[in-house]
Structures are given as structure tokens and as C-alpha cells.
Amino acid sequence: MICREIGRHLPGYLDGAVSASKHAVVRAHLNSCADCRRDLECYRRLARVLADSTATAPPADLATRIRVQASRIQVQQEDPHRLRARAWVFFENILQPLAVPATGGFLTAALVFVFVVQNLFVGIPIGNIPNDLPTDLIQPARLESLAPFPVPGIVSSSNYSSAGVLLVEATLNAEGQVADYTILSGPNDPAIRHQIDQVLIFSRFRPELNFGRPTAGGRVVLSFSEIRVRG
């Protein structure tokens, strides 16, 4: 065995803590190596000095100071992990529940904006869709067809000297029926109203549409350009 390996066993050789086989090997080496014998003598002197020294009592708060220092070191080592853990908990508890509603709200707002703009600008259909109709938010009432029977003219029993234009504003209910009407210009007497009643009863109207639902209150202006006057 070389001196380095023998030197590791010298304290145990001096205290009798090595095995018998190892003790014999170290003893044989010491008989032939002056350097190792000198190291063994140093260990003997150190043992005598330690044996003559008196033990010093440790400070009363040594255990407390050790525990405090150990806690500080542990906290310093755990701070980065604790910060990452807190950030992850914050994300899971606060941000994650808001992530899906926020994304859904943004998409909903974008769709509503496109729908409103599309309806405000004259109901232009989105895309090139053949035979598509505008989808305005509110579509006004309109005349579908006049009375199917022939109407030769609006005849007044009063003494009107010449023909003109008769304008009638009809107010519709939700079923597209005429609820009331007003003569805006032209003759206005019972005979004229009787003929207007007949025309409006047998005419077809589409009511006002509010978001696609029929709504009462829509108005349609009708023009009768022929008025025959009886003398």
C-alpha cells in the first residue's frame, strides 16, 4: 500500500479502530517508512493535547440560531419556486376563468359590429350570394298587390272640375291589414271613402318587420292618378 492509503488509516490504527488484517498491513508499512511514522507521532501528540483540554459549553441559544439560519437558507432557496407557484395559482384562479369569456365576448362583439354595420348601410348582403335580400333591422311596410278586381277610377259625387292625384296614407296592423287611413291630398267625401275602403280591403300589404317580426304601425302611401268627376 502507498503512503496516501496508509495515511487514511493512521487515526484508526492509533485508536484500534481498524481490522486485524488492516492493522498488520499498516504496522508492516510503518516499519519501513519514516514519513508515515512521523505522521503517526503527530497524531499521538494531537490526541494527548485534546485529552488534556477542557470542554467548552456551547452557547445556550446555539440551537435556536442554527434553526433560524437554516430557515433563512431554506426560504432563499424556495423563493423562486414560490414565486412561480404563486404566479401559476394567480393565473388559474383569476386569469384562466376570464380567458374564455373574454375571448367569447370579443368574438361576439365583432360579430354584432359586422351585423349592425351590414344592416345600417342599406342592408347590403355580405358576400356575393345570388337572389339574396337585404336584412335590415327594420323593414318598412309595403304594398304587395292592389285589389284584384278592376278599378276604373275614383269617382267623386262632388263638383270637381278636373282630374288630379289622390294620395292616401294607410296604417297597417301586424297582420298586414289596413287599420286606418288618411287622405293626404285630393277629394274627400263619403263616396270617395267608400271606393277607397273597397280598394284597401281587397289589396294585399306586407306589415312592417322589426328584426324579422311583423309589427303594427307600418304606413304605406298610395297614389291614385285618375279621378273622374260627376257633374
GROMACS elastic network, one bead per residue, 0.5 to 0.9 nm:
[ bonds ]
;  ai    aj funct       b0    kb
    1     4     6  0.82197   500
    1     5     6  0.63609   500
    1     6     6  0.66074   500
    1    25     6  0.80759   500
    1    26     6  0.84594   500
    1    29     6  0.77442   500
    2     5     6  0.56421   500
    2     6     6  0.63891   500
    2     7     6  0.87416   500
    2    29     6  0.87021   500
    3     7     6  0.59183   500
    3     8     6  0.88043   500
    3    29     6  0.83970   500
    3    33     6  0.82859   500
    3    35     6  0.83037   500
    3    36     6  0.67976   500
    4     7     6  0.51044   500
    4     8     6  0.67338   500
    5     8     6  0.54792   500
    5     9     6  0.70739   500
    6     9     6  0.53796   500
    6    10     6  0.64826   500
    6    25     6  0.86834   500
    6    26     6  0.62433   500
    6    29     6  0.78390   500
    6    30     6  0.88282   500
    6    36     6  0.77019   500
    7    10     6  0.52616   500
    7    11     6  0.81078   500
    7    36     6  0.69259   500
    7    39     6  0.77241   500
    7    40     6  0.83885   500
    8    11     6  0.72832   500
    8    12     6  0.82471   500
    9    12     6  0.53554   500
    9    13     6  0.60313   500
    9    14     6  0.86697   500
    9    18     6  0.74177   500
    9    22     6  0.83842   500
    9    23     6  0.86962   500
    9    26     6  0.76607   500
   10    14     6  0.60991   500
   10    15     6  0.86220   500
   10    26     6  0.77852   500
   10    36     6  0.84189   500
   10    39     6  0.80526   500
   10    40     6  0.62517   500
   10    43     6  0.79444   500
   11    14     6  0.51439   500
   11    15     6  0.62672   500
   11    16     6  0.84555   500
   11    17     6  0.81669   500
   11    40     6  0.77944   500
   11    43     6  0.68802   500
   11    44     6  0.88796   500
   12    15     6  0.50625   500
   12    16     6  0.56820   500
   12    18     6  0.53845   500
   12    23     6  0.88348   500
   13    16     6  0.50815   500
   13    17     6  0.62135   500
   13    18     6  0.58362   500
   13    19     6  0.87932   500
   13    22     6  0.84527   500
   13    23     6  0.61980   500
   13    26     6  0.75313   500
   13    27     6  0.85566   500
   13    40     6  0.89346   500
   14    17     6  0.77493   500
   14    18     6  0.89405   500
   14    40     6  0.76196   500
   14    43     6  0.78651   500
   14    44     6  0.75020   500
   15    18     6  0.81631   500
   16    19     6  0.80598   500
   16    23     6  0.81185   500
   17    23     6  0.89410   500
   18    21     6  0.82740   500
   18    22     6  0.61895   500
   18    23     6  0.60811   500
   19    22     6  0.52431   500
   19    23     6  0.59882   500
   19    24     6  0.86913   500
   20    24     6  0.62656   500
   20    25     6  0.87527   500
   21    24     6  0.52785   500
   21    25     6  0.64504   500
   21    26     6  0.88632   500
   22    25     6  0.51172   500
   22    26     6  0.62345   500
   22    27     6  0.85679   500
   23    26     6  0.52514   500
   23    27     6  0.60961   500
   23    28     6  0.86255   500
   24    27     6  0.50966   500
   24    28     6  0.61482   500
   24    29     6  0.86300   500
   25    28     6  0.52412   500
   25    29     6  0.63154   500
   25    30     6  0.87522   500
   26    29     6  0.50976   500
   26    30     6  0.61538   500
   26    31     6  0.87715   500
   27    30     6  0.50843   500
   27    31     6  0.64083   500
   28    31     6  0.53113   500
   28    32     6  0.70026   500
   29    32     6  0.54327   500
   29    33     6  0.60871   500
   29    36     6  0.81065   500
   30    33     6  0.51142   500
   30    34     6  0.70016   500
   30    35     6  0.84529   500
   30    36     6  0.60871   500
   30    37     6  0.56666   500
   30    40     6  0.88427   500
   31    34     6  0.78030   500
   31    37     6  0.80339   500
   32    36     6  0.89957   500
   32    37     6  0.89725   500
   33    36     6  0.56692   500
   33    37     6  0.65271   500
   33    38     6  0.89243   500
   34    37     6  0.50439   500
   34    38     6  0.62157   500
   34    39     6  0.87583   500
   35    38     6  0.50971   500
   35    39     6  0.63780   500
   35    40     6  0.87130   500
   36    40     6  0.61415   500
   36    41     6  0.86193   500
   37    41     6  0.62529   500
   37    42     6  0.87583   500
   38    41     6  0.51017   500
   38    42     6  0.64207   500
   38    43     6  0.88583   500
   39    42     6  0.50790   500
   39    43     6  0.64545   500
   39    44     6  0.88428   500
   40    43     6  0.51193   500
   40    44     6  0.64044   500
   40    45     6  0.89156   500
   41    44     6  0.50028   500
   41    45     6  0.63805   500
   41    46     6  0.86619   500
   42    45     6  0.52459   500
   42    46     6  0.61985   500
   42    47     6  0.86233   500
   43    46     6  0.50703   500
   43    47     6  0.61557   500
   43    48     6  0.87610   500
   44    47     6  0.51160   500
   44    48     6  0.63876   500
   44    49     6  0.87881   500
   45    48     6  0.51539   500
   45    49     6  0.62680   500
   45    50     6  0.86780   500
   46    49     6  0.51237   500
   46    50     6  0.61841   500
   46    51     6  0.85238   500
   47    50     6  0.51901   500
   47    51     6  0.60757   500
   47    52     6  0.87342   500
   48    51     6  0.50028   500
   48    52     6  0.62942   500
   48    53     6  0.87895   500
   49    52     6  0.52736   500
   49    53     6  0.63326   500
   50    53     6  0.52238   500
   50    54     6  0.82819   500
   51    54     6  0.80792   500
   57    60     6  0.85281   500
   58    61     6  0.84340   500
   58    62     6  0.67737   500
   59    62     6  0.52342   500
   59    63     6  0.84626   500
   60    63     6  0.75419   500
   60    64     6  0.84916   500
   61    64     6  0.51919   500
   61    65     6  0.61646   500
   61    66     6  0.86227   500
   62    65     6  0.51725   500
   62    66     6  0.61455   500
   62    67     6  0.86597   500
   63    66     6  0.51315   500
   63    67     6  0.62535   500
   63    68     6  0.87161   500
   64    67     6  0.51626   500
   64    68     6  0.61998   500
   64    69     6  0.86055   500
   65    68     6  0.50897   500
   65    69     6  0.60660   500
   65    70     6  0.84319   500
   66    69     6  0.52095   500
   66    70     6  0.60415   500
   66    71     6  0.85647   500
   67    70     6  0.50387   500
   67    71     6  0.61125   500
   67    72     6  0.86845   500
   68    71     6  0.50679   500
   68    72     6  0.62734   500
   68    73     6  0.87318   500
   69    72     6  0.51108   500
   69    73     6  0.62979   500
   69    74     6  0.86200   500
   70    73     6  0.51824   500
   70    74     6  0.61647   500
   70    75     6  0.86690   500
   71    74     6  0.50302   500
   71    75     6  0.61420   500
   71    76     6  0.86226   500
   72    75     6  0.51261   500
   72    76     6  0.61977   500
   72    77     6  0.86391   500
   73    76     6  0.51407   500
   73    77     6  0.62617   500
   73    78     6  0.86636   500
   74    77     6  0.51443   500
   74    78     6  0.61272   500
   74    79     6  0.86263   500
   75    78     6  0.50318   500
   75    79     6  0.59318   500
   76    79     6  0.54330   500
   76    80     6  0.81032   500
   77    80     6  0.71473   500
   77    81     6  0.80090   500
   78    81     6  0.52864   500
   78    82     6  0.58614   500
   78    83     6  0.85565   500
   79    83     6  0.60640   500
   79    84     6  0.86179   500
   80    83     6  0.51915   500
   80    84     6  0.63193   500
   80    85     6  0.86066   500
   81    84     6  0.52004   500
   81    85     6  0.61126   500
   81    86     6  0.86335   500
   82    86     6  0.60827   500
   82    87     6  0.85372   500
   83    86     6  0.51019   500
   83    87     6  0.61168   500
   83    88     6  0.85855   500
   84    87     6  0.50935   500
   84    88     6  0.61709   500
   84    89     6  0.86139   500
   85    88     6  0.51543   500
   85    89     6  0.61790   500
   85    90     6  0.85897   500
   86    89     6  0.50638   500
   86    90     6  0.60674   500
   86    91     6  0.85807   500
   87    90     6  0.50527   500
   87    91     6  0.62137   500
   87    92     6  0.86860   500
   88    91     6  0.50778   500
   88    92     6  0.61805   500
   88    93     6  0.85728   500
   89    92     6  0.51094   500
   89    93     6  0.59651   500
   89    94     6  0.82969   500
   90    93     6  0.53025   500
   90    94     6  0.57371   500
   90    95     6  0.69988   500
   90    96     6  0.87268   500
   91    94     6  0.55641   500
   91    96     6  0.57387   500
   91    97     6  0.87391   500
   92    95     6  0.61963   500
   92    96     6  0.50792   500
   92    97     6  0.73404   500
   93    96     6  0.65146   500
   93    97     6  0.69374   500
   94    97     6  0.60274   500
   94    98     6  0.67249   500
   94    99     6  0.89695   500
   95    98     6  0.51944   500
   95    99     6  0.60130   500
   96    99     6  0.50663   500
   96   100     6  0.73823   500
   97   100     6  0.65849   500
   97   101     6  0.74026   500
   98   101     6  0.54728   500
   98   102     6  0.58254   500
   98   103     6  0.84476   500
   99   102     6  0.52584   500
   99   103     6  0.61688   500
   99   104     6  0.85690   500
  100   103     6  0.51360   500
  100   104     6  0.59848   500
  100   105     6  0.83896   500
  101   105     6  0.57846   500
  101   106     6  0.84098   500
  102   106     6  0.61063   500
  102   107     6  0.86288   500
  103   106     6  0.51587   500
  103   107     6  0.62887   500
  103   108     6  0.85730   500
  104   107     6  0.51858   500
  104   108     6  0.60454   500
  104   109     6  0.85365   500
  105   108     6  0.50149   500
  105   109     6  0.60153   500
  105   110     6  0.85086   500
  106   109     6  0.51398   500
  106   110     6  0.61792   500
  106   111     6  0.86808   500
  107   110     6  0.50579   500
  107   111     6  0.62002   500
  107   112     6  0.86113   500
  108   111     6  0.51235   500
  108   112     6  0.61112   500
  108   113     6  0.85012   500
  109   112     6  0.51022   500
  109   113     6  0.60283   500
  109   114     6  0.86221   500
  110   113     6  0.51009   500
  110   114     6  0.62657   500
  110   115     6  0.86290   500
  111   114     6  0.51713   500
  111   115     6  0.61343   500
  111   116     6  0.86252   500
  112   116     6  0.60374   500
  112   117     6  0.84775   500
  113   116     6  0.52199   500
  113   117     6  0.60689   500
  113   118     6  0.83956   500
  114   117     6  0.52516   500
  114   118     6  0.59642   500
  114   119     6  0.86001   500
  115   118     6  0.51251   500
  115   119     6  0.62562   500
  115   120     6  0.86410   500
  116   119     6  0.51632   500
  116   120     6  0.59883   500
  116   121     6  0.86030   500
  116   136     6  0.89669   500
  116   137     6  0.82312   500
  117   120     6  0.51197   500
  117   121     6  0.61729   500
  117   123     6  0.85598   500
  118   121     6  0.57010   500
  118   122     6  0.76217   500
  118   123     6  0.57101   500
  118   124     6  0.60450   500
  118   125     6  0.70297   500
  118   126     6  0.71816   500
  118   134     6  0.89512   500
  118   135     6  0.82169   500
  118   136     6  0.81139   500
  119   122     6  0.62228   500
  119   124     6  0.69420   500
  119   125     6  0.84303   500
  119   134     6  0.77049   500
  119   135     6  0.62212   500
  119   137     6  0.61180   500
  119   138     6  0.89789   500
  120   123     6  0.62502   500
  120   124     6  0.86458   500
  120   136     6  0.70630   500
  120   137     6  0.78478   500
  121   124     6  0.64327   500
  121   136     6  0.87016   500
  122   134     6  0.75012   500
  122   135     6  0.88062   500
  122   136     6  0.70927   500
  123   126     6  0.89822   500
  123   133     6  0.81874   500
  123   135     6  0.53605   500
  123   137     6  0.82712   500
  124   133     6  0.82434   500
  124   134     6  0.56266   500
  124   135     6  0.77048   500
  124   136     6  0.85381   500
  125   128     6  0.75865   500
  125   129     6  0.75055   500
  125   132     6  0.70141   500
  125   133     6  0.69571   500
  125   134     6  0.56442   500
  125   135     6  0.72572   500
  126   129     6  0.77364   500
  128   132     6  0.86271   500
  129   132     6  0.57042   500
  130   133     6  0.89738   500
  135   138     6  0.84411   500
  135   139     6  0.81739   500
  135   211     6  0.85021   500
  135   212     6  0.83797   500
  136   139     6  0.59573   500
  136   210     6  0.86465   500
  136   211     6  0.76405   500
  136   212     6  0.86850   500
  137   209     6  0.80121   500
  137   210     6  0.61274   500
  137   211     6  0.50145   500
  137   212     6  0.75308   500
  138   208     6  0.73345   500
  138   209     6  0.55999   500
  138   211     6  0.60516   500
  138   212     6  0.76808   500
  139   207     6  0.87939   500
  139   208     6  0.58088   500
  139   209     6  0.50034   500
  139   210     6  0.65643   500
  139   211     6  0.81962   500
  139   212     6  0.80685   500
  140   206     6  0.86348   500
  140   207     6  0.73802   500
  140   209     6  0.65266   500
  140   210     6  0.86084   500
  140   218     6  0.63742   500
  140   219     6  0.76155   500
  140   220     6  0.84835   500
  141   172     6  0.77601   500
  141   176     6  0.81902   500
  141   205     6  0.72882   500
  141   206     6  0.55359   500
  141   209     6  0.72621   500
  141   217     6  0.87052   500
  141   218     6  0.50835   500
  141   219     6  0.60010   500
  141   220     6  0.62898   500
  142   205     6  0.58471   500
  142   206     6  0.54285   500
  142   207     6  0.69187   500
  142   208     6  0.76938   500
  142   218     6  0.82918   500
  142   219     6  0.77022   500
  142   220     6  0.58402   500
  142   221     6  0.86607   500
  143   146     6  0.73976   500
  143   203     6  0.79466   500
  143   204     6  0.64043   500
  143   206     6  0.63228   500
  143   207     6  0.89102   500
  143   220     6  0.69364   500
  143   221     6  0.88291   500
  143   222     6  0.84920   500
  144   203     6  0.77128   500
  144   204     6  0.52681   500
  144   206     6  0.63789   500
  145   148     6  0.78624   500
  145   203     6  0.57671   500
  145   204     6  0.51867   500
  145   205     6  0.69989   500
  146   149     6  0.86517   500
  146   199     6  0.71028   500
  146   200     6  0.76771   500
  146   202     6  0.71470   500
  146   204     6  0.63893   500
  146   205     6  0.85869   500
  147   150     6  0.76057   500
  147   151     6  0.79221   500
  147   198     6  0.81436   500
  147   199     6  0.54573   500
  147   200     6  0.71075   500
  147   201     6  0.76575   500
  147   204     6  0.74463   500
  148   151     6  0.86899   500
  148   199     6  0.89111   500
  148   202     6  0.69942   500
  148   203     6  0.72962   500
  149   199     6  0.87256   500
  149   202     6  0.82858   500
  150   153     6  0.89589   500
  151   154     6  0.77779   500
  151   199     6  0.78604   500
  152   155     6  0.87625   500
  152   226     6  0.83769   500
  153   195     6  0.89191   500
  153   224     6  0.79662   500
  153   225     6  0.84837   500
  153   226     6  0.55838   500
  153   227     6  0.58408   500
  153   228     6  0.64557   500
  154   166     6  0.85176   500
  154   191     6  0.88297   500
  154   192     6  0.64592   500
  154   195     6  0.65819   500
  154   196     6  0.77990   500
  154   224     6  0.75695   500
  154   225     6  0.88715   500
  154   226     6  0.65618   500
  154   228     6  0.62710   500
  154   229     6  0.86106   500
  155   158     6  0.89546   500
  155   191     6  0.73531   500
  155   192     6  0.64321   500
  155   195     6  0.78368   500
  155   226     6  0.87289   500
  155   227     6  0.58320   500
  155   229     6  0.59284   500
  155   230     6  0.72641   500
  156   159     6  0.77250   500
  156   160     6  0.75705   500
  156   187     6  0.72051   500
  156   188     6  0.83880   500
  156   189     6  0.74219   500
  156   190     6  0.86733   500
  156   191     6  0.60023   500
  156   192     6  0.56344   500
  156   227     6  0.74130   500
  156   228     6  0.67139   500
  156   229     6  0.54802   500
  156   230     6  0.64608   500
  157   160     6  0.83866   500
  157   189     6  0.80052   500
  157   190     6  0.87289   500
  157   191     6  0.64503   500
  157   192     6  0.80017   500
  157   229     6  0.68851   500
  157   230     6  0.57277   500
  157   231     6  0.77700   500
  158   187     6  0.83610   500
  158   189     6  0.77972   500
  158   191     6  0.88214   500
  158   229     6  0.71623   500
  158   230     6  0.68832   500
  158   231     6  0.76112   500
  159   229     6  0.66097   500
  159   230     6  0.65432   500
  159   231     6  0.58351   500
  160   163     6  0.77102   500
  160   187     6  0.80306   500
  160   228     6  0.84913   500
  160   229     6  0.55686   500
  160   230     6  0.76021   500
  160   231     6  0.79924   500
  161   229     6  0.67088   500
  161   230     6  0.87172   500
  161   231     6  0.83001   500
  162   227     6  0.79274   500
  162   228     6  0.77989   500
  162   229     6  0.69420   500
  163   225     6  0.80085   500
  163   226     6  0.63387   500
  163   228     6  0.62194   500
  163   229     6  0.71822   500
  164   186     6  0.71111   500
  164   224     6  0.84859   500
  164   225     6  0.61657   500
  164   226     6  0.64896   500
  164   227     6  0.60997   500
  164   228     6  0.89386   500
  165   185     6  0.74042   500
  165   186     6  0.61957   500
  165   223     6  0.66553   500
  165   224     6  0.57162   500
  165   226     6  0.66579   500
  165   227     6  0.72437   500
  166   183     6  0.75126   500
  166   184     6  0.76342   500
  166   185     6  0.56301   500
  166   187     6  0.70488   500
  166   222     6  0.80858   500
  166   223     6  0.57118   500
  166   225     6  0.62707   500
  166   226     6  0.78662   500
  166   227     6  0.75811   500
  167   182     6  0.85688   500
  167   183     6  0.59820   500
  167   184     6  0.52717   500
  167   185     6  0.52280   500
  167   186     6  0.66369   500
  167   221     6  0.67793   500
  167   222     6  0.56992   500
  167   224     6  0.64614   500
  167   225     6  0.85617   500
  168   181     6  0.67247   500
  168   182     6  0.56911   500
  168   184     6  0.55963   500
  168   185     6  0.73754   500
  168   186     6  0.88107   500
  168   196     6  0.86021   500
  168   220     6  0.81881   500
  168   221     6  0.55883   500
  168   222     6  0.50667   500
  168   223     6  0.64621   500
  168   224     6  0.81725   500
  169   180     6  0.85780   500
  169   181     6  0.54123   500
  169   182     6  0.51641   500
  169   183     6  0.63440   500
  169   184     6  0.66962   500
  169   219     6  0.65664   500
  169   220     6  0.56101   500
  169   222     6  0.62463   500
  169   223     6  0.89136   500
  170   178     6  0.62311   500
  170   179     6  0.75959   500
  170   180     6  0.59586   500
  170   182     6  0.64817   500
  170   183     6  0.87343   500
  170   200     6  0.84212   500
  170   218     6  0.83242   500
  170   219     6  0.55178   500
  170   220     6  0.52117   500
  170   221     6  0.62615   500
  170   222     6  0.76076   500
  171   177     6  0.83494   500
  171   178     6  0.57524   500
  171   179     6  0.57094   500
  171   180     6  0.52483   500
  171   181     6  0.57281   500
  171   182     6  0.84116   500
  171   216     6  0.83153   500
  171   217     6  0.60115   500
  171   218     6  0.57557   500
  171   220     6  0.66312   500
  171   221     6  0.89750   500
  172   175     6  0.76631   500
  172   176     6  0.54945   500
  172   177     6  0.53117   500
  172   179     6  0.52951   500
  172   180     6  0.71858   500
  172   181     6  0.87238   500
  172   205     6  0.79865   500
  172   206     6  0.84874   500
  172   207     6  0.62562   500
  172   208     6  0.80465   500
  172   215     6  0.87876   500
  172   216     6  0.60980   500
  172   217     6  0.56892   500
  172   218     6  0.53140   500
  172   219     6  0.61494   500
  172   220     6  0.79020   500
  173   176     6  0.54676   500
  173   177     6  0.55978   500
  173   178     6  0.65027   500
  173   179     6  0.59278   500
  173   207     6  0.67093   500
  173   208     6  0.84997   500
  173   214     6  0.85764   500
  173   215     6  0.69386   500
  173   217     6  0.59362   500
  173   218     6  0.71360   500
  174   177     6  0.74895   500
  174   206     6  0.88031   500
  174   207     6  0.57263   500
  174   208     6  0.73445   500
  174   209     6  0.87281   500
  174   213     6  0.87841   500
  174   214     6  0.51892   500
  174   217     6  0.75694   500
  174   218     6  0.82919   500
  175   178     6  0.89143   500
  175   205     6  0.87744   500
  175   206     6  0.79175   500
  175   207     6  0.64529   500
  175   214     6  0.72072   500
  175   215     6  0.81726   500
  175   216     6  0.77517   500
  176   179     6  0.88352   500
  176   204     6  0.74037   500
  176   205     6  0.52040   500
  176   206     6  0.51412   500
  176   208     6  0.80891   500
  176   214     6  0.82754   500
  176   215     6  0.89270   500
  176   216     6  0.80926   500
  176   218     6  0.86551   500
  177   200     6  0.85614   500
  177   201     6  0.78778   500
  177   203     6  0.88448   500
  177   204     6  0.77483   500
  177   205     6  0.68249   500
  177   206     6  0.84095   500
  177   207     6  0.78411   500
  178   181     6  0.73001   500
  178   200     6  0.68670   500
  178   201     6  0.73774   500
  178   205     6  0.82154   500
  179   217     6  0.88285   500
  181   219     6  0.88768   500
  183   186     6  0.71764   500
  183   187     6  0.81730   500
  183   188     6  0.69795   500
  183   193     6  0.88562   500
  184   221     6  0.89444   500
  185   188     6  0.82866   500
  186   227     6  0.88679   500
  187   192     6  0.70310   500
  187   227     6  0.87228   500
  188   191     6  0.82264   500
  188   192     6  0.61013   500
  188   193     6  0.69219   500
  189   192     6  0.53792   500
  189   193     6  0.62348   500
  189   194     6  0.86589   500
  190   193     6  0.50361   500
  190   194     6  0.60169   500
  190   195     6  0.87073   500
  191   194     6  0.50864   500
  191   195     6  0.64484   500
  191   196     6  0.87055   500
  192   195     6  0.53001   500
  192   196     6  0.62211   500
  192   197     6  0.86301   500
  193   197     6  0.59849   500
  193   198     6  0.86485   500
  194   197     6  0.51127   500
  194   198     6  0.64847   500
  194   199     6  0.88844   500
  195   198     6  0.52019   500
  195   199     6  0.63886   500
  195   200     6  0.87409   500
  196   199     6  0.51181   500
  196   200     6  0.60735   500
  196   201     6  0.84533   500
  197   200     6  0.52662   500
  197   201     6  0.60063   500
  197   202     6  0.87436   500
  198   201     6  0.52801   500
  198   202     6  0.64972   500
  198   203     6  0.87054   500
  199   202     6  0.55918   500
  199   203     6  0.61802   500
  200   203     6  0.51514   500
  200   204     6  0.80233   500
  201   204     6  0.82114   500
  205   220     6  0.86129   500
  206   209     6  0.85243   500
  206   214     6  0.85041   500
  206   218     6  0.89709   500
  207   214     6  0.58170   500
  207   215     6  0.64459   500
  207   216     6  0.69069   500
  207   217     6  0.81459   500
  207   218     6  0.60560   500
  207   219     6  0.84169   500
  208   212     6  0.88934   500
  208   213     6  0.80893   500
  208   214     6  0.56911   500
  208   215     6  0.53028   500
  208   216     6  0.67274   500
  208   217     6  0.72359   500
  208   219     6  0.79896   500
  209   212     6  0.51201   500
  209   213     6  0.50757   500
  209   215     6  0.57254   500
  209   216     6  0.87952   500
  209   218     6  0.85400   500
  210   213     6  0.51510   500
  210   214     6  0.63821   500
  210   215     6  0.62904   500
  211   214     6  0.85318   500
  215   218     6  0.72177   500
  224   227     6  0.75601   500
